[in-house]
Amino acid sequence: MSLSIDEQKAVDRFRETIVEPSMTKLVVLDFWAEWCGPCKALTPLLEKIAADYADKGVVLAKVNVDEEQFIAAQFQVRSIPTVYAMFQGQPVADLTNARTESQLKQMLDQLLEKLPIDPPGAEPQQDVTQFITMAEQVLDEGDAERAASMFSQVAEMAPDNAASHAGLIRALVALGETQEAEGVLAGLDPALRDDPLLLAAATALALASTAVDEGELQALRAAAAAAPANMDAQLQFAGAAYAAHLRDEAADTLLAMIESDRDWSEGAAKAKLLQIFEAVGLEDPWVVATRRRLSKILFG
């Protein structure tokens, strides 16, 4: 979804104060307000339990619903106090109805038996899937600049997460910042570069290297149209068209080449189209539809 600046700031605060600690700890999340009498009565109990269970990896976090209305709305908080247990960025239990010390401790004991909670001082193992999903949505909506910023933040949180680096490279490619994208790729651990997501991002970066300015693109288009049998002209235009985000024109040109002479230059047109499929993503609806067109040409 598309967030306003204030909403994004609220998400960032929530990530820093609650989601990140929950990667290795069990966070007791208390939604409260200054005017709420029952909230004030519950606070000392929650603080005592958090202190008692600190050596088991339990921490207390509080969200003022008046100050963080967007976050409260995401959790569909309709009354307060509302209390959740959070682990790895997700609610794992609703503790709201447990109002006594024994009830709360019983529920926490049950959770701690099931969850891989790290002891205090352990290095966090970041689960950043939800943030990558949000960044991918922003990129799909066309806001590559914001997506790049989000992917960059996730990459800082989880340096070994291939999806965050791959997303950052693709966002930079969409912005036309190919040199910066090349720097990101070059700076990665060599072992990480073999991840399929990064291989696909590297392919997208390689395809973007054929980008030309608008005048040259028009000249390549005209040359290809004037000489349909000139395969070199067709291939050059297809590469430039894809780099200019004109993937339909690129695919149409390559499919026409394959239909005309699939073996030309050792199947160069098909190889280029398969590169595009890899860069876009094999599960992408456009790729699925274009692959059907390719199969029809190849297999009738």
C-alpha positions in Angstrom: 0.0 0.0 0.0 1.0 3.6 -0.4 1.8 5.4 2.9 1.9 9.0 3.7 5.0 10.5 5.2 3.5 10.5 8.8 2.4 6.9 8.3 5.8 5.8 7.1 7.4 7.5 10.1 5.0 5.6 12.4 5.9 2.3 10.6 9.6 3.1 11.1 9.2 3.8 14.8 7.2 0.6 15.2 9.9 -1.3 13.4 12.7 0.1 15.5 11.0 -0.2 18.9 8.9 -3.3 18.5 9.6 -5.4 15.4 13.4 -5.4 15.6 13.5 -6.5 19.3 10.8 -9.2 18.5 13.2 -10.9 16.1 14.8 -12.7 19.0 12.7 -11.7 22.0 9.1 -12.2 23.0 7.6 -8.7 23.1 4.6 -8.0 25.2 2.9 -5.2 23.3 0.6 -3.0 25.4 -1.8 -0.6 23.7 -2.8 2.1 26.2 -3.7 5.8 26.6 -3.2 8.4 29.4 -7.0 8.7 30.0 -7.5 4.9 30.4 -7.9 3.9 34.0 -7.7 0.1 33.5 -4.5 0.7 31.5 -2.8 2.4 34.4 -3.9 -0.5 36.7 -2.4 -3.0 34.3 0.9 -1.3 33.7 2.6 -2.2 37.1 1.6 -5.9 36.5 3.1 -5.9 33.0 6.3 -4.2 34.2 6.7 -6.8 37.0 6.2 -9.7 34.7 8.5 -8.3 32.1 11.2 -7.9 34.8 10.6 -11.4 36.1 10.9 -12.9 32.6 13.7 -10.7 31.3 16.2 -13.5 31.6 13.9 -15.7 29.4 13.9 -13.1 26.6 10.6 -11.3 27.4 10.4 -7.5 27.0 7.6 -5.0 27.4 6.7 -2.4 24.7 4.0 0.2 25.0 2.0 2.0 22.2 0.0 5.1 23.1 -3.0 4.8 20.8 -3.5 8.6 20.8 0.0 9.2 19.5 0.2 6.2 17.2 -3.3 6.0 15.7 -2.1 4.5 12.4 -0.4 1.6 14.2 -3.4 1.0 16.4 -5.6 0.9 13.3 -3.4 -1.7 11.7 -3.9 -3.9 14.8 -7.6 -3.1 14.7 -7.5 -2.0 18.3 -11.1 -1.2 19.4 -10.7 -1.0 23.1 -7.9 -0.6 25.6 -6.0 -2.0 27.2 -5.2 -4.4 24.4 -2.1 -6.6 24.9 -0.4 -8.9 22.3 2.6 -11.1 22.4 4.8 -10.4 19.4 7.6 -12.6 17.9 9.5 -12.0 14.7 7.3 -9.1 13.7 4.0 -11.0 14.1 1.4 -11.3 16.8 1.5 -14.8 18.3 -1.0 -14.5 21.1 -3.7 -12.1 22.4 -3.0 -11.5 26.1 -5.8 -9.0 26.6 -8.1 -11.2 28.6 -5.3 -12.3 30.9 -5.5 -9.8 33.7 -3.9 -11.6 36.6 -0.2 -12.4 37.2 -0.8 -16.1 37.2 -2.8 -16.0 33.9 -0.2 -13.9 32.1 2.7 -16.0 33.3 0.9 -19.2 32.3 0.4 -17.9 28.8 4.0 -16.7 28.5 5.3 -20.0 29.7 3.3 -21.8 27.0 4.6 -19.4 24.3 8.2 -19.7 25.5 8.0 -23.5 25.3 7.1 -23.3 21.6 9.1 -20.3 20.3 12.9 -20.2 19.6 13.5 -17.2 21.9 17.2 -16.3 22.2 18.7 -15.6 25.6 19.7 -11.9 26.4 22.7 -10.8 24.4 22.2 -13.1 21.5 22.6 -11.7 18.0 19.2 -11.1 16.3 18.2 -13.2 13.3 16.2 -10.7 11.3 13.0 -11.8 9.7 12.3 -8.9 7.3 9.9 -10.6 5.0 7.0 -8.1 5.6 9.2 -5.1 4.9 10.5 -6.6 1.7 6.9 -7.3 0.7 6.0 -3.7 1.3 9.0 -2.5 -0.6 8.1 -4.7 -3.6 4.6 -3.3 -3.6 5.9 0.2 -3.6 8.3 -0.7 -6.5 5.3 -2.3 -8.4 3.4 0.9 -7.9 6.2 2.8 -9.7 7.8 4.6 -6.8 11.3 3.3 -7.4 12.9 6.0 -5.3 11.0 5.2 -2.2 11.4 1.5 -2.8 15.1 1.9 -3.1 15.1 3.6 0.3 13.1 0.9 1.9 15.2 -1.9 0.4 18.3 -0.1 1.6 17.0 0.1 5.1 16.1 -3.7 5.1 19.6 -4.5 3.7 21.1 -2.6 6.7 18.9 -4.5 9.1 19.7 -7.9 7.5 23.0 -7.7 5.5 22.8 -11.4 4.6 19.2 -11.1 3.1 19.5 -11.6 -0.6 16.0 -10.3 -1.4 16.8 -6.9 0.1 19.9 -6.4 -2.0 18.2 -7.8 -5.1 15.3 -5.4 -4.6 17.6 -2.5 -4.1 19.5 -3.3 -7.4 16.2 -3.5 -9.3 14.9 -0.3 -7.8 18.1 1.5 -8.8 17.9 0.1 -12.3 14.3 1.5 -12.5 15.7 4.9 -11.5 18.4 4.7 -14.1 21.1 4.6 -11.5 23.0 1.7 -13.1 26.4 2.7 -11.8 25.1 2.8 -8.2 23.4 -0.6 -8.8 26.7 -2.0 -10.1 28.4 -0.8 -6.9 25.8 -2.5 -4.7 26.3 -5.8 -6.6 30.1 -5.5 -6.6 30.1 -4.9 -2.8 28.2 -8.1 -1.9 29.7 -11.2 -0.5 30.6 -13.4 -3.5 28.6 -16.3 -2.0 25.5 -14.1 -1.8 25.7 -13.2 -5.5 24.9 -16.8 -6.4 21.4 -16.5 -4.9 18.7 -16.8 -7.6 17.2 -13.5 -6.7 20.5 -11.7 -7.1 21.3 -13.5 -10.3 17.9 -12.2 -11.6 18.8 -8.7 -10.4 22.2 -8.9 -12.1 20.4 -9.9 -15.3 18.1 -6.9 -15.0 21.2 -4.7 -14.5 22.9 -6.2 -17.6 19.8 -5.6 -19.7 19.7 -2.0 -18.5 23.2 -1.4 -19.9 21.7 -1.2 -23.4 19.8 2.0 -22.5 20.0 4.8 -24.9 18.6 8.3 -25.1 15.2 9.0 -26.6 16.6 10.2 -29.9 18.7 7.1 -30.4 15.8 4.9 -29.4 13.7 6.5 -32.1 16.5 6.0 -34.6 16.8 2.3 -33.7 13.0 1.8 -33.9 13.0 3.4 -37.4 15.9 1.2 -38.5 14.2 -1.9 -37.3 10.9 -1.0 -39.0 12.7 -0.2 -42.3 14.5 -3.5 -42.4 12.5 -6.3 -40.8 14.9 -8.9 -42.2 17.9 -7.2 -40.6 18.2 -9.3 -37.4 21.0 -7.2 -35.9 18.8 -4.1 -36.2 15.9 -6.0 -34.6 18.0 -7.3 -31.7 19.5 -3.9 -31.0 16.2 -2.2 -30.9 14.7 -4.9 -28.7 17.5 -4.4 -26.2 17.1 -0.7 -26.2 13.3 -0.9 -25.9 13.5 -3.1 -22.9 16.0 -0.9 -21.2 13.6 2.0 -21.8 10.9 0.0 -20.0 9.0 -0.8 -23.3 8.9 -4.5 -22.6 5.9 -5.1 -24.9 7.8 -3.7 -27.9 10.9 -5.6 -26.9 9.0 -8.9 -26.6 7.0 -8.3 -29.8 10.3 -7.7 -31.7 12.0 -10.7 -30.2 9.0 -13.0 -30.8 8.9 -11.9 -34.4 12.6 -12.7 -34.8 12.1 -16.2 -33.3 9.2 -16.8 -35.6 11.2 -15.7 -38.6 14.4 -17.5 -37.8 14.7 -19.1 -34.4 18.3 -20.3 -35.0 19.7 -17.0 -36.1 23.0 -16.3 -34.3 22.7 -19.4 -32.2 19.2 -18.5 -31.0 20.2 -15.0 -29.8 16.6 -13.7 -29.9 15.3 -16.5 -27.7 18.2 -16.1 -25.3 17.5 -12.4 -25.0 13.8 -13.0 -24.3 14.7 -15.6 -21.7 17.0 -13.0 -20.1 14.1 -10.6 -19.9 11.9 -13.3 -18.3 14.5 -13.9 -15.7 14.9 -10.2 -14.9 11.2 -9.6 -14.6 10.5 -12.9 -12.7 9.1 -16.2 -14.0 5.9 -15.9 -11.9 5.1 -12.4 -13.2 1.8 -12.4 -15.1 3.4 -10.6 -18.1 6.1 -13.2 -18.3 3.6 -16.0 -18.0 1.5 -14.6 -20.9 4.6 -13.9 -23.1 5.9 -17.4 -22.4 2.7 -18.8 -23.8 3.3 -16.7 -27.0 6.8 -18.1 -27.2 5.6 -21.7 -26.7 3.0 -21.3 -29.4 5.7 -20.2 -31.9 8.1 -22.9 -30.9 5.7 -25.8 -30.6 2.7 -24.7 -32.7 
